[in-house]
Amino acid sequence: FMMLPQVLLAQMRIGEWRTHFSYASAENVLKTPQKVYVVSNGKLFSYDPQDEAIEAYSVMDGLSSGNIQHLSYNEATETLLLVYSDGNMDLCSLQGDIQNLSDYRDKAIASDKTVNRVRMFGKYAFLATNVCALLVDMEKQEISETYMFRQEDGSYLKISDVLMMDSCYYLATDKGLYQGHTKDNLLDFSYWKKLKMYVYPEPSLLAEWQGEMLVGTGMKIYSYFPEDQEWTLRFQYYSDIHDMAVDGDNLILYRPDFVTGIHRPDGSLIKYKVDGEIKDRYYENVRVDFSEDASRMYAASGDKGLSI
């Protein structure tokens, strides 16, 4: 168990510029085939497991901003997606090329355009926002579709999560769970089917895990079978689950100000050591990612920085 140093110092000549930010407030972590990327205080840095080198990135390196809200990786195109708090985006290849995508930020919408979640499916990034769902073609580096729907009171349908599964898109919204077939004209809201709900509160999380469609509602995670519209309770915690992610064969459930549950494919919780003590059920309240062979876990541990 290792903590990366919180302060890094480098000798610089008078007149040279350098960027300062804290490495000790890690908010998110992401493993790629080359490096581990971490967001700390909205800024980006990387850690190389091979030589333990740390590199910081800023607007001086070509990034568009210094307030990163979401960090995701698209394996099909080997590209990082940085989503900033204002809706601006940077697509960063592992070779160092950066392409800015500002269309969503610049779109004239008199509403809160917060991006709630980013999910990757093949060469696409699917973004759930307070006003629409965005499908970003990471290969072409463009927004290929915008699913934006006005309600009777003039407000936009708020989308908390998105899923692409079995030739269908699913939207978890503040008005329920919707399904749309990719063969249909989904720009027309009439082609979206509202699914019957037998759970409360409204679904806010979606994921595909081991061939199952998982739907998160408050403290519970359900398996949902669209053909039969059946709901089966899969996991239950004792506080709200605010995010979930699939990493390889593992399902990671995040709960604010509490603990993180990491489930194996059979549903059992992973056991590991924290500060020398075996924890049977939970890890600390952090964001985690696994190495490719799952032999290492990388944790964005808040004020503890990056833990390995």
C-alpha positions in Angstrom: 0.0 0.0 0.0 1.7 3.2 -1.2 0.8 6.9 -1.1 2.3 9.2 -3.8 4.1 12.2 -2.4 1.9 15.2 -1.9 4.4 17.9 -2.9 6.8 17.7 -5.9 9.5 20.3 -6.3 11.6 21.0 -9.4 14.5 23.3 -10.0 13.7 26.1 -12.4 15.5 29.1 -13.8 14.4 32.7 -13.2 11.9 33.7 -15.8 10.5 30.2 -16.5 6.9 29.4 -15.8 5.5 26.4 -13.9 2.1 25.3 -12.8 1.3 24.8 -9.1 -1.5 22.6 -7.7 -2.1 20.2 -5.0 -1.6 16.4 -5.6 -3.2 15.7 -2.3 -6.9 16.2 -3.1 -7.5 13.4 -5.5 -11.1 13.2 -6.8 -10.9 10.6 -9.6 -8.5 8.0 -11.0 -8.3 6.3 -14.3 -6.0 3.5 -15.5 -4.9 3.4 -19.1 -2.4 0.9 -20.8 0.3 3.5 -20.3 -0.3 5.6 -17.3 -2.7 6.2 -14.4 -4.5 9.6 -14.6 -5.8 11.5 -11.6 -7.9 14.6 -11.2 -7.0 16.6 -8.2 -8.7 19.9 -7.4 -10.1 19.9 -10.9 -6.5 19.5 -12.4 -5.0 16.6 -14.2 -1.8 14.7 -13.5 -0.5 11.2 -14.4 1.6 8.5 -12.7 3.7 6.0 -14.6 3.8 2.7 -12.8 6.9 1.7 -14.7 9.3 4.5 -13.6 7.0 6.1 -11.0 7.2 9.4 -12.9 4.6 12.0 -12.2 3.5 14.6 -14.8 1.1 17.5 -14.4 -1.0 18.9 -17.2 -2.5 22.4 -17.6 -3.6 25.0 -20.1 0.1 25.5 -20.8 0.2 22.0 -22.2 -2.8 22.5 -24.4 -5.8 21.8 -22.1 -8.7 24.1 -22.5 -9.4 24.7 -18.8 -8.3 23.8 -15.3 -11.7 22.7 -13.8 -12.2 19.1 -14.8 -15.6 17.6 -13.8 -15.4 14.2 -15.5 -12.5 12.0 -16.6 -13.1 9.0 -18.9 -11.2 6.8 -21.2 -12.3 5.3 -24.5 -10.4 2.0 -25.2 -11.5 1.7 -28.8 -9.9 5.0 -29.8 -7.3 5.2 -27.0 -8.5 8.6 -26.1 -9.1 10.4 -22.8 -12.2 12.6 -22.5 -12.0 15.5 -20.2 -15.3 17.3 -19.5 -15.0 20.6 -17.8 -17.5 22.2 -15.4 -18.8 24.6 -18.1 -19.5 21.7 -20.6 -16.4 22.2 -22.6 -14.5 19.0 -23.6 -11.0 18.0 -24.6 -10.3 14.7 -26.4 -6.7 13.7 -25.6 -5.0 10.9 -27.4 -2.5 8.8 -25.4 0.1 10.1 -28.0 -0.4 13.6 -26.7 -2.8 15.1 -29.3 -5.6 17.3 -27.9 -8.8 18.2 -29.8 -11.2 20.7 -28.2 -14.9 20.1 -28.6 -16.8 23.1 -27.4 -20.2 22.7 -29.2 -22.1 21.7 -26.1 -20.7 24.5 -24.0 -21.4 27.1 -26.7 -25.0 25.9 -27.4 -27.4 28.7 -26.5 -29.6 27.1 -23.8 -31.1 29.1 -21.0 -30.8 26.2 -18.5 -28.3 24.4 -16.3 -26.1 22.3 -18.6 -24.4 20.3 -16.0 -23.0 17.0 -17.2 -24.1 14.3 -14.7 -22.3 11.2 -16.0 -20.1 9.9 -18.9 -20.3 6.3 -20.1 -18.3 4.7 -22.8 -19.7 2.2 -25.4 -17.4 1.1 -28.2 -16.1 4.2 -30.0 -18.7 6.4 -28.4 -19.0 8.5 -25.3 -22.5 8.9 -24.0 -23.1 11.9 -21.8 -26.1 12.4 -19.5 -26.8 16.1 -18.7 -29.5 18.2 -17.2 -30.8 19.2 -20.6 -30.0 16.3 -22.9 -28.1 13.1 -23.7 -25.1 13.6 -26.0 -23.5 10.9 -28.2 -19.9 11.8 -28.9 -18.1 9.9 -31.7 -14.6 9.7 -30.2 -13.1 8.6 -33.5 -14.6 11.4 -35.6 -14.2 13.8 -32.6 -17.7 15.2 -32.9 -21.1 15.2 -31.3 -23.0 12.8 -33.5 -26.4 13.0 -31.8 -28.2 15.2 -29.3 -31.3 13.9 -27.6 -33.0 16.9 -26.1 -36.6 16.9 -25.1 -38.8 19.7 -23.8 -41.6 19.1 -21.3 -45.0 20.7 -21.2 -43.8 23.3 -18.7 -41.0 24.3 -21.1 -38.2 22.7 -19.0 -35.8 20.1 -20.4 -36.0 16.4 -19.5 -33.1 16.0 -16.9 -31.1 12.9 -17.6 -29.0 11.4 -14.8 -27.5 8.3 -16.5 -27.4 6.6 -19.9 -26.8 3.0 -21.1 -26.3 1.4 -24.5 -27.3 -2.3 -24.5 -28.7 -4.8 -27.0 -29.3 -2.3 -29.8 -31.1 0.0 -27.4 -30.4 3.2 -25.5 -31.7 3.7 -22.0 -32.2 7.0 -20.2 -32.6 7.4 -16.5 -34.5 10.6 -16.0 -36.3 12.6 -13.4 -39.5 11.4 -15.1 -38.7 7.7 -15.2 -36.7 5.2 -17.3 -36.9 5.4 -21.1 -35.9 2.9 -23.8 -35.2 3.7 -27.5 -34.2 1.4 -30.3 -31.2 2.5 -32.2 -33.0 1.8 -35.5 -35.6 4.4 -34.8 -35.6 8.1 -35.2 -34.7 8.9 -31.5 -34.5 12.6 -32.1 -38.3 12.3 -32.0 -39.3 11.8 -28.4 -42.4 9.8 -29.5 -40.1 6.9 -30.4 -38.9 6.6 -26.8 -40.8 4.1 -24.6 -41.4 4.8 -21.0 -40.8 1.6 -19.0 -43.1 0.5 -16.3 -41.7 1.2 -12.8 -42.2 -1.1 -9.8 -39.5 0.6 -7.7 -39.0 3.9 -5.9 -37.4 6.4 -6.1 -36.9 7.1 -9.8 -33.8 5.3 -11.3 -30.7 7.4 -11.3 -28.0 4.9 -12.2 -27.5 2.4 -15.1 -24.9 -0.2 -15.9 -24.4 -3.5 -17.8 -22.6 -6.1 -15.7 -22.0 -9.7 -16.7 -24.8 -9.4 -19.2 -27.2 -8.0 -16.7 -28.9 -4.6 -16.9 -28.5 -3.0 -13.4 -30.6 0.0 -12.3 -29.8 2.0 -9.2 -32.6 3.6 -7.2 -31.6 5.2 -3.9 -30.1 2.5 -1.6 -30.9 -0.4 -3.9 -29.5 -1.9 -7.2 -31.9 -4.0 -9.2 -31.5 -6.4 -12.1 -33.9 -5.3 -14.8 -35.1 -7.5 -17.7 -36.6 -5.2 -20.4 -38.4 -7.9 -22.3 -40.5 -9.0 -19.3 -40.2 -5.7 -17.4 -39.2 -7.6 -14.3 -37.3 -6.2 -11.4 -35.1 -8.3 -9.1 -33.3 -6.8 -6.1 -29.6 -7.4 -6.6 -27.9 -5.4 -3.9 -29.1 -3.3 -1.0 -27.1 -0.8 1.2 -28.0 1.4 4.1 -27.4 4.7 2.5 -27.9 6.1 -1.0 -25.7 4.9 -3.8 -24.6 7.9 -5.8 -22.6 6.2 -8.6 -21.7 2.8 -9.9 -19.1 1.6 -12.4 -18.0 -1.6 -14.1 -14.3 -2.2 -14.1 -13.4 -5.5 -15.9 -15.4 -8.2 -14.0 -15.9 -6.0 -11.0 -18.9 -3.8 -10.0 -18.0 -0.7 -8.0 -20.7 1.0 -5.9 -20.0 4.5 -4.5 -21.7 6.1 -1.5 -21.0 9.6 -0.4 -19.2 10.2 2.9 -19.2 6.6 3.7 -17.7 3.5 1.9 -17.2 1.9 -1.4 -18.4 -1.6 -2.2 -16.5 -3.7 -4.9 -18.4 -6.8 -6.0 -17.0 -9.8 -7.8 -19.0 -11.4 -10.6 -20.6 -13.8 -8.1 -21.8 -10.8 -6.1 -19.4 -11.3 -3.2 -17.4 -8.3 -1.9 -13.7 -8.0 -2.4 -11.5 -8.3 0.6 -8.3 -6.2 0.9 -6.0 -4.5 3.3 -6.2 -0.9 4.4 -3.5 0.3 6.8 -2.6 -3.3 7.6 -6.2 -4.2 8.6 -8.4 -6.7 6.6 -11.6 -5.1 5.6 -14.2 -7.8 4.8 -16.9 -5.6 3.2 -15.7 -2.1 2.3 -13.0 0.1 1.1 -12.7 3.8 2.0 -14.8 6.5 0.4 -12.6 6.8 -2.7 -12.7 6.5 -6.5 -10.9 3.3 -7.6 -9.6 1.7 -10.8 -7.8 -1.6 -11.4 -4.7 -2.6 -13.3 -5.3 -4.6 -16.5 -4.6 -7.9 -14.7 -6.5 -6.8 -11.6 -3.5 -7.3 -9.4 -3.4 -3.7 -8.4 -6.0 -1.2 -7.3 -5.5 2.6 -7.7 -7.5 4.8 -5.4 -8.1 8.5 -5.5 -8.2 9.0 -1.8 -9.1 12.6 -1.3 -6.7 14.4 0.9 -4.5 11.3 0.9 -3.7 11.7 -2.8 -3.3 8.7 -5.1 -3.0 5.4 -3.2 -1.8 2.2 -4.8 
